Amino acid sequence: MREPGSTVIEAFDVAEPVWATAGALLFVLVLAMVFGTVARWVLRRRARLSFTASVVLSILGSAVGLLVAGVVNPDARVWSAVTVILCLLSSIGAVATYGAIATHFQRQHHVPITELLAAGESDRVEFKSTARINMRTGDKDARMEHVIVKTVSGFLNGGGGTLLVGVDDDGNPLGLDRDYATLKVPDADRFELWLRDLFTTALGQNAAAAIGVSIEDVTTDDGAQPVCRISCSPSTRPVYLRAGKNATPEFWVRTGNSTRQLTVDQAADYVMNRWPLGAGSAVAAQVRAAVRFSVDR
């Protein structure tokens, strides 16, 4: 009579040797990294997929492939062709499924400006009369530029949103003639170029590259008025505003219908919760801390 658990022991006796298991784990990890990197590249303009998430999804897919291989052939070995193929297909399937879901939820829906104006300001929509002109004094004012940049950074650090320039608080299109008049060449192309330079200088090149800028005509009783649409997707990393070359970095976030600046401790807490460290970043931080500690001692 067999003793209880003997079947399990026999299964382990005929299992792959330790070195083969270790090799299989490394093999799966390498494949996960490769396919995760490919998936991130393919989805770079349609969905945000972090490196850690892509690796985890690939590993989970490979695990499913191993289970399927075991069901199809209980005697299948880790390095057999069928097992490897099933792992690859499952890994690709997991990443592709996530990509399809992420693409659906992260897709930017192009809502007509007229609908945004009718709905009014919200946590995702903000109106600004001008980008450079102080409406009270009629003069160019750097503080107006700062208002534009802080609103954009607040959207980036929050859930994203749309800023419409050339619209009053009630949603009435005012046009961009005042802002155009401050440029050497008063037209839409120069205004858009100026805006992009402003975002690059204040928010950094990476953040500025993710901001959409377009000039669209809105029909009014007085004729068509140009309105600037600034589209902001949620940023994958914290965005800090630097008002000047030597200025202290500012951290802004969208809260309800307003944009507010967080203090240092508030910003640190917000960043840790909004963008938690990935596995790779966490390990690297621990290694750096250990090295500093050993050096200090």
N, C-alpha and C positions, 0 to 999 in steps of 0.2 A: 504494500500500500504506500502511495506517495505521501510524503509529509506535506502539511499545509504550507503553501508558499513555494513549493519545489518548482512549480512551473515558472514562477517569476525568476527564481534563481537560475534555472536552465536558460531562460530568455536572455539574462544578462551574460551567461557563460558564452552564448553564441553571438553576442552582440559585437559590434565593431570594437577594435582595440582603442585604448585611450587616445593614442596619437591620431587615429583616424577621426575620432569625435572632435578633437581639438582642431584638426585641419578642416573639418566640415564647418565648424563654427566660424573660423576665419574666412573660409570660402563664402559662406552666406553673408558675412559682414562686408566683405569686399564687393560682392555682387550688389548688396543693398546700397552701398555707397555709390557704385557706378550707376545703377538704375535710378537712384534718388537724384543724382546730379543731372542725369539726362532729363528726368521728369521736370526738375526745377527750370532747366533751360527751355524746355518746350513750353512750359506754362508761364514763362517770365512776364509776358504781356497780358495774360488772361487770369491768372490766379497766383496768389502769394503762397509759396510752399517753402517753408524753412528747411535747411539741410537736415536738422534733427528729425523733423516730422517725416521727411522723405525716407530717411534711413529706417526709422521705426516702422513705417508702412511697408517697406520692402522686406524687413525681417518678418513681420507678421504674415505677409504674403508667402514668404518662403516656408514658414511654419505650416501654413495651410497646405502648401504643396507637399510637404513631408507627410502630413496626415493623409492626404489623398493617395499618395504613393503607397502608404502602408495599408490602406483599405483595398486598393487595387491588387497589390501583391504583398502579402504579409512577409514574404521572404526578401523583399527588395532591400538593397544595400544603399547606403548614403551616396556612394560615388557612382551608382548605376546611371546609365543614360536616361532612363525613364524618370528617375527621381530628380535628377538635375533639371530636366526639361520642365517637369511639373513645378518645381520650385521657381524657375525663371518665369513661367507663365503666370503663376499665382502672384509673384512679386510685381510683375508688370500690371496685372489686373488690379491689385490693391492700390497702386499708385495712380493708375488710370481712373479708377472709381472715385478716389478722393479728388483727383483733378477735375473730374466732371462736376462733382458736387460743389467744390470750391469755385469753379468757374461760374456756375449758376448763381451762387450767392454773392460773389464778388464782382459780378458784371455791372458795369456802370450804365445805368439806364439814362438815356438822354431825354430829360424832361424839357419840353419847350419853355422858353423864358416866360412866355405869357402865363403859363400855368404856375410857375414859381412866383410870379408877381401877384397872381390872384390869391394864392395860398398864404402869402405874407411871410414874415420872418419867423424862424423857428430854431431849434437846436441844430438843424442842418442847413439853414438858409439865412444869409445876412445881406442887407442892402447898404450900400455906401454911395453917397452923392458924387463924390470925386475921389481921386487917388492922390492928388497933389495940391489942390486948391482949398484954402480955408473959406468956407461959404460965408462966414461972418465978415472977414476982412477983404475977401476977393483976391488975396495974394497967395503965392506958392508957399506952402508950409510943410516943413519936414515932418511935423507931427502927424500930418495926414498920411504920409507914407508909412510911418510907424504903425498907424492904426490898421492899414491894409495888411502889413506883414504879420502883425500879431494875430489878426483874425485868421489868416491862412495857417499860421503855425498852430493855432488853437484847434482848427479843423484837423490838421495832420496828426496832432497828438491825441485827438479824440476819435470820434466815429466817422470822420470825414464830413464833407459838406460843400456847399456852393456859395461863393461870394459874387454878388452882382454889383458892378461899379457903374455909376451913371444912373442910379435909381434912388429916389428919396425914401424916407422911412415909411411912407404910405404906399409904396409900390408904384409910384408914378415915374416913368422913364424921363430922365432929364438930358440924356445924351452925354457925350464926352468932349464937347467943344472946348470947355474950360481946360481940361487936361491936355487936349491936343495943342492948345495955344502956348503951352509951356515948352513945347518941343521945337527943335530947329526945323524939322520937317513935320508939320501938323497933320499926320495921317494915322490910320489904324496900325499899319505895319510898324512904324516907329514907336507907337505907344505900347504895342505888344512886346517889342524888343526891349524897351525900357523896363517894363514890368518883369520880364524874365531876368534881366540883369539885377534888378532890385532883389528878387528872390534868391538869386545865386549868391549875392553879396551878404545878405542878411541871414539866410537859412542854410547855405552850403549847396554845393553842386548836386549832391545826391538827392536832397530834398526837393530842390528846384526842378530837377528832371522829372519828378513824379507829379508835378502840378500842371494841369491843363489850362491853357489860356486861349480864348477865342472872342472875337468881336462879332456881334449879331445885331441886325437891325430889328427894331420893334416898332410896329405901326401904331401911331397915336393920332389924335385929332389934328395935330399940327404937322403931321408927316412922319416919316420914319426917323427914329432916333437910335443911334448906335449905343449898345450896352455891352460891357465887357463881362463875360462869364469866366470865373476862375473856379475850376473844379479840383477838389482836394480829396484824394483817397486816404483812408487810414494808413498812417506810416508804420512800417515794420520795425522802426527803431525810434528812439526819442529825437525830437527836433528842437534845437535850441536857437533862439533868436539872438543875434549879435547886432546891436544898433550901430556900432562903430568898430573900428579896428581894434581898439584897446578897451572896448566896453565890456562890462560883465555880462556873461550869457544869461538870457532870460528864458524861462520856461512857461509857456502859455497853454491853456487847455480850454476847450469849449464846454461850458456848463449852462445848460438850458439855452436861453436866448442871448447869453452874454459870453464874453471871452475874458477869463481872469488869469492873472499871473500867480503862480505858486511860489511859495518860499522854498528855500533850499531843502528843508526837512520834508515839506509837503511834496516837492518834486521827486525827491529820492523815494519816498513811499509810493507815489503814483507810478514811477518808472518800474519799480520792483514788481508791482502788481499787474501793470499793463504789459510789460515786456519781460517776463521771467527769464532767467538765464537758461539757455539750452544746455544739453548734456556736455557738448564740447566746450562751451564757454565756462560752465561751472567747473569742469575738471581743470581747465587752463588757469582759472582764478585760484583754485586750491593749490596748484603747483607753484604759481607765482608767490602766493602767501607763504608756502613752506620754504621756498628759496630765500625770501626776505627774512623769515624768522631765523633760519640757520645762519645767514650772514650776520644778522644783528647780534646773535649770540657769540 
